[in-house]
Amino acid sequence: MGLFDKLFGKKETVELPEIADDAIITLGNGELIDVTTVSDAMFAEQVMGKTAAFKLTDKTVVSPANGTVEVAFETGHAFAVRMKDGTGILVHIGIDTVSLNGKGFKMLAKVGQEVKAGQPMVEVNWNTVNNAGLDASTMLIITEPVEGKDYNFIDPQTVSDYQQINK
């Protein structure tokens, strides 16, 4: 990175690995947890759809799949990606974090944007979430499944960048 890049804020681009269009990957480094332990019954009981829950350690939440951004909340607490096969995925960062009105979140994606699995979507200040007394569990929800496709996730475990979580 040269002097002018530093002065004018040019960011280095990170090459993302090739991820298959049918893969769903982790939202970042951390723990894939048992969804039934999440403090919000709507998520714990998977009311909105098949759900995977995470306790993330990274400040950046990434796209779980290749596709198109369909929703990017200004508050940064949630976004949705439509996979190339039509699967709709909602990512919800924390419980009741919409109450922060965007404090502690920076949305990096825009509606209509094509994204690759692993591409940064939201920067999160976890201290802001935790200091507000909110649950930092982050959910990946299959809100619009494709007929005939199975959506099974790996068992709870430590996960790392680009790790596929669908079986």
C-alpha positions, 0 to 999 in steps of 0.5 A: 500500500503506497503513501497516496493509498494511505492518504486517500483511503484506498483499501486493499482487496482480499481474494476470496476462495472459490466457494461452490454456489450450493455451499453455505459457509460460516459467518466468521470465526467463532462457535456454531452453537446449539440453536435451541440455547438462543435466548429468543424463542423465535430463533431457538424454535426455528419459527422463521426457518431452519436456523444455525446460530453462532457466537462470533469472535470476528468484528466482520460478519460475512456473506454465507453464500454466493448470491445477491443482497436482497435486504441490507438494514440501515441499522446493520443488525440484519441482511438477506442474501438470495442464493443462485438456486433461489434459497433465501437466507436471512442473517440476524446479528444479535437479539434485539439489536435493532434497538441500538439503532445502528450504534455498533454496526456498519453495513458494508453491503447494498441491496442488489449487490452481487456477493461472494461467500465470505465477502464482508457484509457488516462490521460489528462492535461486539462491546457495544452489543454486550455493554447494552446487555444484549445477546450477541448470538448471530443467526443464519436462517433459511427463510425461503427454502427451495423445494426438494433441497435439504438444509442440514447444518453441521453439529455445534463446533468451533468454526473458522473462515470459509468453513462450509456448514451445510451437509 
